[in-house]
Amino acid sequence: MTYEFLSLRREGAIEYLTLNRPDVRNAFNQEMMAELTDWASVAAGAARRHEIRAAVLGGAGTIFCAGGDAKYMSSTIGFSEAENLRDAQAMATMFGALDQLPMPLICRIQGAALGGGAGFAAVSDIVVAEDRATFGFPEVKLGIMPAIIGPFLVAKIGQAAARELFLTGARFSASRAKEIGLIHALVPAAELDVKVEEYVREILTSGPNAVAAAKKLIRDVSGRPAADAAETTTTAIAGLRVSPEGQEGLKAFLEKRKPSWSS
């Protein structure tokens, strides 16, 4: 695949996806959103065939993503409400496609992740950030709100943090982002790639079907009492236990060897 605003690199079963508009701090426009949506569709199919077992999302240059591009945003000033609705739906489709990827999405953040840039962190399964990175949801400063990314962010950081940060639009530190659960690992800039690769290695030692099933399970049981989710969980584990992958994993454990999928 070749894109104008994204760059791709495949190393084995890992796809490295980079937002590639460093001249505008990787801010996204309609074209980049369309490219990300298309990539997510293609990558999801490749993941189901086990051609891709994880993807790493990063940004070119010194800033991960500054949110919406100013030129793109200025073009929406004259939009009708119907045109704004179509534009918002395109953004929702993009974030939804990234959120629903069957394989793990690892987000690598340097510099800053603002607005929709922080939304990428919200839809990623694992987020690694440099310790000097800054975050924020500044939409209210512009008289709007973080509506499209809102559901993903509230699910990740909770209502308490969302109330503070959505309503003030204030920027916050990487340590605060880790405290509220937006990011998982905080490292010096020079160690970003090392930490990302640690996560990649762990994923490659795990069964790809099991990882996909675990990711789906999180969505399926989120917010449900254990008793209500029991049928979902018991059916899921029973199916995995008798699957070829489950059988291979157990045999490998008992025979003290690596399973067939482990690299």
N, C-alpha and C positions, 0 to 999 in steps of 0.2 A: 504493500500500500504506500502511496505517495500523497502527502498532504502539503498545503501551503504554510500552515501555521503550527503544525505538529511535526516532530521528528521521531522516528521509530528506530529501535535497535533490538534485535532478537539475539539473545545469548542462550543457547540451549532451549530450555522450556520457560525462560524468563523474558518477558517483553518490557523494554524500557521505553516509556512514552514521555516526551518532553514538550512542554508548552514552549513554542519557539517564536516569541515576539519580544525579545529582550529590549528592543528600542522603546517599547511602551510598557515595560515592566511586566510583560506577559499578560497584560490585560486582555480580556476576551471580547470578541465581537461576534456578530451573527455567524460569520464564516467559521470561526474557531469552534463555536458551539455545534455547528453542523458537522464539522470534522470529528469532534469528540463523540458525538452521537453515533456517527458512522463507525468510528473505531470500536466503540463499545459493542456494537452489534457484531462486527466481524470477530473481535476478540472473544466474545461469549461463545460463538460457534467453535472457535479454535480451542477454547478451554474445555468444552464438552468432549472434544476429541483428544484431550490431554496433550495437545500441541503447546498450549500455554498453561503453566501451572501457577503462575503469579505474574502480576504486572507492577511496575514501579513508575509512579507519576512524579515528574520533576519539572523544574522550570529553568530555562536557559538564562545565563547571566547572574546578576547578583540578587534579584528579587524573584521569589517563587511566582506570585501572582497578585497583582494590585486590584483585582476585581474587574469591573466593567470598564471597557475602553472609553475614554472621554469623547472621542469622535463618534463612536457607536451610540453612546448615551445622548449626545447632542442631536443625533438624527431622529431620536424618538420624541423630541419635544413637540413636533407637529403631528405626531400620531393621533389618530382617533382612539377612542376606548377599545373599539374592535381590533384595531391594529396592535394596540398595546397588549390585548389579550392573546393574540396570536404569537407575539414576541415572547410573552411570559410563558406560554405553553411550550415554545421551543426550548426555553431554558429549563423548564421543569422536565421535559423529555430527556434532556442531556443529563441532568443530575440523577434522574431516576434510572437511566440506563447504566450509569457508573455505579450507582448503589446496588443494582441488581446483578452485577457481574457474578458469575458462578465461582470464579477463582478469587483469591485474595488480591486486593489492591493496596499497595504500600505507597504512601505519600511521603515525598522527600522535600522538606521545606527549608529554604534559606532566605534570609532577608526579611520578607514580610508576606503575610497571607491576609488579605483584606477583603471584606465583603464576600463576593462569590469565590475569591481565592480561599477564604476560610471554609467556604462551602465544600470545596474539594477535600479538605481535611475531614469534614463531617461525613462524607460518603465513602471515605477510605476505611479499610479494616485496620490498618496499622499506620501510624503517623510518626515519623521521625523528623525532628526539627533541630536546627542549630540553636544554641543557648541564647544568642542575641536576636533571634527573630522576633518580630512584633505581629500582633494580630488585632483584628477589630471588625466590627460590623457598623460601618459609618453611615449606613443608608439613611437613618433619621436626620443626619446633618444635611441631607439633600431633600428633605421633605417626603421621603418615601420610607420603606421598611424592608427588612430582610425576609420577604415573604416566601419566595421560592425555596430558599435554603432553610427556612425556619423549621419545618418538620424534621429534617435530618439533624439540625443542630440541637433542637430541644430534646430529641431522642438521645443525643450523645452527651450533652452537658447538663441537661435537666432544666426545670423551670426557674430555679433560684438564680442560676448564673445567667440564663437567658434574659430574665427580667432586668437584671443589672446592666448587662452588656448590650442588649438590643435597644433598651430605652435611653441609654446615655450615648451610645455610639462611640464610647471611649476606646482608645487603643489600650492593649494590655500585653504584658510580657509573655515570653515563652514559658517561664516558670508558672505563671498564672494559667496559661493554656493547659499545662500538664496537670495542674491542681484540679481543674474542672473536668478533665477527661477528654479534651479536644485532641491532645497529642499523647503519645505513649512513651516516647523516648526523647531525651533532651541531651544533646552532645555538642562539644565544640565543633565549629564549622569543618575543621580538618578531618573530623571523625564521622561525618555524615554518611559517606559511602560505606565505611567499615560497618557501621551499625545497620544500615540497610541490608548489607550482605549477610549479616548475622541472621536477620529475619528470613532472608531468602533461603539460606541453608537449612533452617529449621523446617520451612515449608516443604523443601525438596525431600526431606526424610519422612514426610507424612503422606499417607495415602491420598491421592488426588480426589477420589470419590468421597472419602471420609471428610476431607476439608470442605468440599462443596456442600456436603450434607450438613456439616456443622454450621456453616455460614447460613444455610437456609433455616436450620433449626432455631437459630438466634432470632430471626424474624418471626418464625411461626409461634414461638412461645413468649415473646416479649410482651410483658404486661399481663400475662395470663396466670392465674393461680396454678400451682403444680397439679392439683387434682383435675383441673379442666384441661391441662396440657398432657395428661397421662397417656391418652390414646395416641396422640401425635408422637410422643417420645418413645413409647414402647414399640410402636409399629416401626419407627425409624431404626431403632437399635436392632430389632429382630431381623429386619431386612439386610442391614449391613453385616450382621454376624454370619449370615449364610451366603453373602455375596462372594465372588471370586477374590475381591480385594480383602475382605474381612478374613476369609479363610487363609489367604496368603500371609496376612499380617500375623495371625495367631501362630501359624506353622513356623514362620521366621523367628518369632519370639521363643517358641519352645525349642527350636533347633539352634538357637543362639547365632543367628546369621542375619544379615540385612535383608529386608523385603525387596522384592523385585523392582519397586518404584524408587527406592532410596538411592541417591547419588552420592 
